[in-house]
């Protein structure tokens, strides 16, 4: 597990996210062909990682595992939901921007599109100069799909194994089956 800590609550998210990747790849069947082990939509493994990362936003988990008072746990869960919503809006702006960027055209227009779309969808001004500082490969689309995979998987785990699915050994077995 490799990560670079920066301090604060985000380090928990990073550690859990990377642990989600670790668990996923540890449980992939080594007898599968490389194409089925290594290739495919990155949103799947990112979704698995995000499901594990999201534990740090579950009030019951925060109370039980970290001893956080219930009112603090709920406040942090609310903050995390707002943070995720902001992230999804930024990703949507990047997706719209990338679609326009890859169609070609004038750099001045791309600069304005980048700043305008991110500002409009997040409510935060983004400098035009960052218009080329994006990840390649339609990052926004991939991470929006990752949020969808996480939401579906979390709903599935809760429906089958209860709200506190992480306590249920059968949920762990279900995840290992998916990862394999």
Secondary structure as a PSIPRED ss2 file (coil, helix, strand):
# PSIPRED VFORMAT (PSIPRED V4.0)

   1 X C   1.000  0.000  0.000
   2 X C   1.000  0.000  0.000
   3 X C   1.000  0.000  0.000
   4 X C   1.000  0.000  0.000
   5 X C   1.000  0.000  0.000
   6 X C   1.000  0.000  0.000
   7 X C   1.000  0.000  0.000
   8 X C   1.000  0.000  0.000
   9 X H   0.000  1.000  0.000
  10 X H   0.000  1.000  0.000
  11 X H   0.000  1.000  0.000
  12 X H   0.000  1.000  0.000
  13 X H   0.000  1.000  0.000
  14 X H   0.000  1.000  0.000
  15 X H   0.000  1.000  0.000
  16 X H   0.000  1.000  0.000
  17 X H   0.000  1.000  0.000
  18 X H   0.000  1.000  0.000
  19 X H   0.000  1.000  0.000
  20 X H   0.000  1.000  0.000
  21 X H   0.000  1.000  0.000
  22 X H   0.000  1.000  0.000
  23 X H   0.000  1.000  0.000
  24 X H   0.000  1.000  0.000
  25 X H   0.000  1.000  0.000
  26 X H   0.000  1.000  0.000
  27 X H   0.000  1.000  0.000
  28 X C   1.000  0.000  0.000
  29 X C   1.000  0.000  0.000
  30 X C   1.000  0.000  0.000
  31 X C   1.000  0.000  0.000
  32 X C   1.000  0.000  0.000
  33 X C   1.000  0.000  0.000
  34 X H   0.000  1.000  0.000
  35 X H   0.000  1.000  0.000
  36 X H   0.000  1.000  0.000
  37 X H   0.000  1.000  0.000
  38 X H   0.000  1.000  0.000
  39 X C   1.000  0.000  0.000
  40 X C   1.000  0.000  0.000
  41 X C   1.000  0.000  0.000
  42 X H   0.000  1.000  0.000
  43 X H   0.000  1.000  0.000
  44 X H   0.000  1.000  0.000
  45 X H   0.000  1.000  0.000
  46 X H   0.000  1.000  0.000
  47 X H   0.000  1.000  0.000
  48 X H   0.000  1.000  0.000
  49 X H   0.000  1.000  0.000
  50 X H   0.000  1.000  0.000
  51 X H   0.000  1.000  0.000
  52 X H   0.000  1.000  0.000
  53 X H   0.000  1.000  0.000
  54 X H   0.000  1.000  0.000
  55 X H   0.000  1.000  0.000
  56 X H   0.000  1.000  0.000
  57 X H   0.000  1.000  0.000
  58 X C   1.000  0.000  0.000
  59 X H   0.000  1.000  0.000
  60 X H   0.000  1.000  0.000
  61 X H   0.000  1.000  0.000
  62 X H   0.000  1.000  0.000
  63 X H   0.000  1.000  0.000
  64 X H   0.000  1.000  0.000
  65 X H   0.000  1.000  0.000
  66 X H   0.000  1.000  0.000
  67 X C   1.000  0.000  0.000
  68 X C   1.000  0.000  0.000
  69 X C   1.000  0.000  0.000
  70 X H   0.000  1.000  0.000
  71 X H   0.000  1.000  0.000
  72 X H   0.000  1.000  0.000
  73 X H   0.000  1.000  0.000
  74 X H   0.000  1.000  0.000
  75 X H   0.000  1.000  0.000
  76 X H   0.000  1.000  0.000
  77 X H   0.000  1.000  0.000
  78 X H   0.000  1.000  0.000
  79 X H   0.000  1.000  0.000
  80 X H   0.000  1.000  0.000
  81 X H   0.000  1.000  0.000
  82 X H   0.000  1.000  0.000
  83 X H   0.000  1.000  0.000
  84 X H   0.000  1.000  0.000
  85 X H   0.000  1.000  0.000
  86 X H   0.000  1.000  0.000
  87 X H   0.000  1.000  0.000
  88 X H   0.000  1.000  0.000
  89 X H   0.000  1.000  0.000
  90 X H   0.000  1.000  0.000
  91 X H   0.000  1.000  0.000
  92 X H   0.000  1.000  0.000
  93 X H   0.000  1.000  0.000
  94 X H   0.000  1.000  0.000
  95 X H   0.000  1.000  0.000
  96 X H   0.000  1.000  0.000
  97 X H   0.000  1.000  0.000
  98 X H   0.000  1.000  0.000
  99 X H   0.000  1.000  0.000
 100 X H   0.000  1.000  0.000
 101 X H   0.000  1.000  0.000
 102 X C   1.000  0.000  0.000
 103 X C   1.000  0.000  0.000
 104 X C   1.000  0.000  0.000
 105 X C   1.000  0.000  0.000
 106 X C   1.000  0.000  0.000
 107 X H   0.000  1.000  0.000
 108 X H   0.000  1.000  0.000
 109 X H   0.000  1.000  0.000
 110 X H   0.000  1.000  0.000
 111 X H   0.000  1.000  0.000
 112 X H   0.000  1.000  0.000
 113 X H   0.000  1.000  0.000
 114 X H   0.000  1.000  0.000
 115 X H   0.000  1.000  0.000
 116 X H   0.000  1.000  0.000
 117 X H   0.000  1.000  0.000
 118 X H   0.000  1.000  0.000
 119 X H   0.000  1.000  0.000
 120 X H   0.000  1.000  0.000
 121 X H   0.000  1.000  0.000
 122 X H   0.000  1.000  0.000
 123 X C   1.000  0.000  0.000
 124 X C   1.000  0.000  0.000
 125 X C   1.000  0.000  0.000
 126 X C   1.000  0.000  0.000
 127 X C   1.000  0.000  0.000
 128 X H   0.000  1.000  0.000
 129 X H   0.000  1.000  0.000
 130 X H   0.000  1.000  0.000
 131 X C   1.000  0.000  0.000
 132 X C   1.000  0.000  0.000
 133 X C   1.000  0.000  0.000
 134 X C   1.000  0.000  0.000
 135 X C   1.000  0.000  0.000
 136 X C   1.000  0.000  0.000
 137 X C   1.000  0.000  0.000
 138 X C   1.000  0.000  0.000
 139 X H   0.000  1.000  0.000
 140 X H   0.000  1.000  0.000
 141 X H   0.000  1.000  0.000
 142 X H   0.000  1.000  0.000
 143 X H   0.000  1.000  0.000
 144 X H   0.000  1.000  0.000
 145 X H   0.000  1.000  0.000
 146 X H   0.000  1.000  0.000
 147 X H   0.000  1.000  0.000
 148 X H   0.000  1.000  0.000
 149 X H   0.000  1.000  0.000
 150 X H   0.000  1.000  0.000
 151 X H   0.000  1.000  0.000
 152 X H   0.000  1.000  0.000
 153 X H   0.000  1.000  0.000
 154 X H   0.000  1.000  0.000
 155 X H   0.000  1.000  0.000
 156 X H   0.000  1.000  0.000
 157 X H   0.000  1.000  0.000
 158 X H   0.000  1.000  0.000
 159 X H   0.000  1.000  0.000
 160 X H   0.000  1.000  0.000
 161 X H   0.000  1.000  0.000
 162 X C   1.000  0.000  0.000
 163 X C   1.000  0.000  0.000
 164 X C   1.000  0.000  0.000
 165 X H   0.000  1.000  0.000
 166 X H   0.000  1.000  0.000
 167 X H   0.000  1.000  0.000
 168 X C   1.000  0.000  0.000
 169 X H   0.000  1.000  0.000
 170 X H   0.000  1.000  0.000
 171 X H   0.000  1.000  0.000
 172 X H   0.000  1.000  0.000
 173 X H   0.000  1.000  0.000
 174 X H   0.000  1.000  0.000
 175 X H   0.000  1.000  0.000
 176 X H   0.000  1.000  0.000
 177 X H   0.000  1.000  0.000
 178 X H   0.000  1.000  0.000
 179 X H   0.000  1.000  0.000
 180 X C   1.000  0.000  0.000
